[in-house]
Amino acid sequence: MSTDIRSFTTDDIDFALAQTARECWDNTAHTFRICLAHDPDGCFIAEVNGRRAGMITTMRYARSAWLGNLIVHPDYRRRGLGERLMVHAMTLLDGHGVRTLRLEADPMGVEVYRRLGFVDQFDSPRYRREPSHAAQRNGVAPLDETHLEAVTAFDREALDTIISFDRVCFGDDRGRLFRMLRENARGAYCVRENTRVLGFAIALPSLGGVRLGPWCAETPAVAKELLNAFLADFTNSTVVVGVPGVNPSSVSLLESHGFSRAPSSLRMIRGDNEGAGDPDRLFAIANGAMG
């Protein structure tokens, strides 16, 4: 059996979508285009005897990175192919000097990740809401190009003396990702107080509906404003949300707005805890491959 690992290209997106659909993940072609645009050297396809058999993506930020979309076709499982893909991607990230790796693990992959040095952090529940009654529209402004620099500063941990540590959200610099997400977003929202960002949310395409996330806010009250603005625009859509389980305010907000809990993933980490952010201000991730 000849096994090769090569770069993932746009020609592989249909293969990738077939894998995620079989696993009932909500990825779209947009998801993979973003991954390829952000990390063109960090996404891989495994081939066995010339046939595509598995895949993995990475998302590298200034101080940390995420691994995601690890799937091996059922015909090629139990041969160590998933572990080979992981080691290949991790070696690349190690070569870039990344000291913190994170991922959202489905049950099938947990033991593989533990063997490779990842440890459990917390439960990451997923929530879903079917089309529902209209939400009351509020005055939340759209997130436009002029807000991106301030939103990026609000999102990351303080990297200079201008940004105070008490406003940490994600904990790393996602500026490039935000520009890519906003260009193809279904909706984007920002709450500001004069020039100060208090929170933001982005609505992304999802398989069969729309995904809310990233969704970050200084307080639950601001998060609620953003959620109501989002729901007012997507009354007739199925909505999915991935929540850091250590933020009980997010769970409470979603359940009070008619969301139902779906199966969870497990947040895992390898290495230093850089770019950790503040989970009390992280109300939803973009998706499990991006953070």
N, C-alpha and C positions, 0 to 999 in steps of 0.2 A: 504494500500500500504506500503510495507516494503522497505525502502531505506537504503543502506549501502554504505560507502565509504571505499575502500580498496586500497592497494598498486597496482600500475601498474607493470606488469611483462612482460617479453618477449613474453609470451603466448598471450598477449593482442595487440601485434603489428598489426596483421591482422585486428582486430576490429578498431584500431586507423586509419589505412590507409583507411579503408572503409569510415570513417567519414570525413577525410580530402579530399578524392577524391570527395565526394558528395558536399563539399563546394568549390571545384575547387582550393584547396590549393596544393602546389607543393611538399609536404612532401614525403619522401621515408622511407623505413625501416631503412636506415642509420640514418635519423633524430632522430627517436625514440630510436635507440640503443645508440646514443650519449647522449640523455637526461637521459636514464636509467643508463648509466655508470657513468655520471657526478654527478647525484643526485638520487641515487637509493631509497632514503627515501622521495623524494619530488615529485613523480609522482603518480597520483591517478586515479582510475576507480570508477564511481558510478554505483551501481546495484540497479535495482528496481525489487522486487520479484525474485531475483536471475538472472536477465537478465542484461547484460551490457547496460547502458543507457547514459553514458557521461564520459568525461575524462578531465584531466588538467595536465600540466607539470610545473616544476620550474627549474630554473638554478641559483644556488647561487654562488656568487663570494666572495671576501674578504670583501667588503664593501656594496654591493648591490645585488639585485636579480631580475630576470625576471620571469614573469608568461606567459605561452603560451599554445597553443593547447587546449583551452577551447572550447569544443563542446558537445552539448547535442543532442542525436538522436531526429529527429523530432517527434517521437511518444511520447516523454517524456518532451517536451518543455512546457513552461508556467506553471510549477509547482514549480518554485524556485530552480530547481536542479543545474543550472549553478551557482547561487549565493551560494548555499551550497558548491559546489566544490571550489569556490573562497575562501570562508571563511575558509574552511579546510586547503587549501594550505597557505593562509596568516597567519593562526594561527601557522602553523609549522615554517614559516619563522620568525615570531615575536619571537617564542621560541628560535630561533638561534641568536637572537639579531640583525636581519637585520632591518635597519631603512629606507632603500630606496627600493621601489618596482617599477619596470617599466614594461610596456607591450605595444604591438602594437595592437590597437583595430580596429576590423572591425565594421561597423556601427551597426550591430545587438547587440553588447555587450556594446556599449558606455554608455548607461544609467545604466546598471548594475554596471559598474565600477565606475561611478560617485557616485552612492548610497553608494559604499564601500569606498569612500574617495579619489579616484583617480581624478586628475585634468588634463586638456588638456595641452600638451606642444607644439607640432607642428605636421604638416602634414608629413607623411612618404610616398612619392610616390613610386610606383613600376614601374620598366621598363622591357621591353622585346624586344629581338631581335631575329628574325628568322634567319635560316642559310643564310649566306651572302658571299660576296667576301672575299678573303684571306686578312688578315692584314699582314703588313710587320714585319717579325721577327726582334727582337732587341737583345741586349746583356744582358737582365735581367736574373739574376741567379736564379736557383731553390732554394726554401726555404728548407733547409735540417735540420737534427737534430741538427747540430752545431750552427744553427742560432736561435734556439727557445728561449734560455734565453735572448738574445739581443732583439728579437722581442717582447717578453713579457714585458721587461722593457720599450721599446719604446711605447707599447700600453697602459700601465697603467699610472696613475698619479704618480708623484714622491712620493715614499714611503721611500726614504732615500736621503742622500745628494749627491749621485753620479749621480742621474738622474735629469736633469734640468726640471723645470716646463714648459719651452717653447716648450717641445717636447711631451706634453700630447696628447694622442689620445682617446682611449676608456675611460680611467679614472679608471679602476679597473683591478685586476689581473686575466687574462684569460689564464694563463699558462697551467693549466690542460686541458682546452678545446682545446687549440692549438695543444697539443700533440695528442689528440683524433681525431681532425679534420684532421691533417696532415696524420695520419695513413691510412685514408680512402679517402683522397682527390683525385679528378681527376687531380689536378695540384696545385702547390704552388710556389709563386714567392717572391723574396726579392731584394730590391735595397739597396746597401750599399756604403758607402764612407769610405774606409779602414775598420775599425771595427764598424763604426757607421751606424745604420740602418736608412734609409730615408723613407722606406715604404715597405709594404708587401701586398699580396693578396692571397686568397685561393679559389680554384674552387671546389665546392661540388656537389655531385649528386643531381639532381632535377628530378621531375616527367616529363619525356619526354625530358630531356635535362640536362643542367648544371646551377648552380647558382654561381654567382660571389659575394663573400663576406665570411668573412670580408675582407675589402679593405681599407687600411689606408695609408696615405702619408703625409709628411711634407708640400708639395706644390702641386698645380695642375700639374706642369710639371712632377713630380715623379709619380703622380697618372696616368697620361697619359702613361708613360712608362710601368707601370704595366698593364694597360688596353690593350695596344697593344700587350704585350707579351701573355696575356690571350687569346685575340681574335685570335692570330696567331695559337694557339693550338686548338681552338674550332670553326673554320670556319663553320663546318657542323652541329653545334648543335644549338638548341634553347636555348637562354640564358635569365635568369631572374635575376634581381637585386633589392634589397630593399634599398632605399636611405633615409638618414635623410634629410628631406625637407629643413632644414636650411643650407644646404651646396649647394649653387647655382653652385659652380664649378663642383660638381658631376653631377648635372642635365645637365649642359652645355656640359660636356665631353660625356656623354651618348647620348645625342641628336645629337651631331656632329658625332657620330660613328654609327648612324643608329638605335638607340633604340627608341622605342615608349612607351609613358606613358600608364600604366595600372591603374586600380582603386587603390586608396591610402588607407593606414591605418592611424590611429591617435595615435601618441605617447602620452602616459599618464604616470603619476607618482603619487606615494603616499608616503608621508613622506619627510625626508630630501633629499636634492639634492646631495647626496654623489656619488662619482664615475662618475661625470657628463662628464668628458672628454672635448675635444675641437671639436665641430661639423665641424669646417673648415678642420679638418684632418681625419674625418670619412666619407669616400666616399661610403661605403656600409656596412650594417649589415650582420651578418651570416644568420640569419632569425629572424622572429618575436618572437620566443620563446627563443632565446639565446642572442640577442643583437649584 
